[in-house]
Amino acid sequence: MLDAMRLLGKSKPLRAELGDELIDAYVRLKQADWRNYAAHLND
């Protein structure tokens, strides 16, 4: 999942179609989801 988020964040075609703001917000949201998931694994 982390690799997919990194690739999405760097995707020029998707940024051109959807806009930087949407891509950045989505990547931040998914990174937060990942951190929450990982935190539960460590509990």
Stockholm file with secondary structure:
# STOCKHOLM 1.0

chainA/1-43         MLDAMRLLGKSKPLRAELGDELIDAYVRLKQADWRNYAAHLND
#=GR chainA/1-43 SS CHHHHHHHHHCHHHHHHHCHHHHHHHHHHHHHHHHHHHHHHHC
#=GC SS_cons        CHHHHHHHHHCHHHHHHHCHHHHHHHHHHHHHHHHHHHHHHHC
//
